[in-house]
Amino acid sequence: MASKTTTPNVPKRIAHAPSLQSATLKRPVIPTEFGAKVPTNIRQRYLNLFIDECLKICSSQQEAFDKALSEEKVAYERSTSRNIYLNVAVNTLKKLRSLLPCPSQGANKPNNRKVVSHEAMLGGKLATKISFSLNRSTSLQAEDLTGAALYRRLKEYLMTEEQLKENSYPMACPEKPGRAVVFTVEEKKTADSSCRVCCRCGTEYMVTPAGNCVRKEECVHHWGRLRKQRVPGGWETHYSCCSGVVGSPGCQVAKVSVALVSLLPLCELQHLSQ
C-alpha cells in the first residue's frame, strides 16, 4: 500500500517593484543649442567634471548640481570661442579641486610592498656576491667659494647701468630719496593719486595710501602676447594664449588687478613683489 505524503502550502513569490523615488538624483543635461559658440558635448563633459568635484565638498546632491551648473554657466558666458571656454573651464576645475580638504597624515595606509634594495635592483642576484668601488676624479672637486673668490666669480655677471634701465630694474630716484624709478615703463597719468590702471586688463581701481586694493575685484585678462597670422586676404592678430581676437574677453582670471607706474614708494614695490 502506497504511503500518502502531504506538502505544506507555500505562498507564491512576489517580485518587489522598484520605488518611484530613486536614492540618487539624475544629473542635469546641457540643452542642445544650434550654432552655439561651444559644442554641447564639451560643455556636458566639463559639467560632469564640475559635478564630480562639487559632490566631494557639498552636503547634498542638489546643492552640488546647482553649484556645478552655476560654475559652468559663468564659464560659458565669459567665453567667446571654444578655446577660451576650455581655458576658463580648466581654471574653474582647478579652483574646485583646491577647495577639497587636505587628507590627514594619520589616514595614510601602511605600505605593504616588498622592499627591494638598490644593490639588488642594479645587479640582480649576482650583486650580493660581487663587490665594486667607485673612484671619483679629484680634479672635479667643488671649490670653496667664499670672500674674494666668490666675488671674482660673480663679478662677471654684473650688469651695467644701461642694462639695468633696459630690463626695468627699479633704481633709486635722485630727486626723491626713498623712492624708486622704473625707466622703461610709461607712467599712466590719472586725475586721482589713489587711482591705478591695471597693466593687464586696463581697468581702473582704487588703492589705499599703503598701496592695497580698496575692493578686491577679479582681473580678467589675456596672459599671452599678440601675434599676427597670415590669412587669405590679409593679416589677423590673435592672442598666443587662447587664439582670441583683439578686444575679446580675457581667458585668465586673477584675484586682483596690478599696476606698474614709474614712481612708487619702496613699500609699495615690496607689496607688489609679494
Summary of the structure (lengths in Angstrom):
residues: 274
radius of gyration: 33.0
end to end distance: 105.0
largest distance: 131.3
contacts: 551
relative contact order: 0.09
helix: 34%
strand: 13%
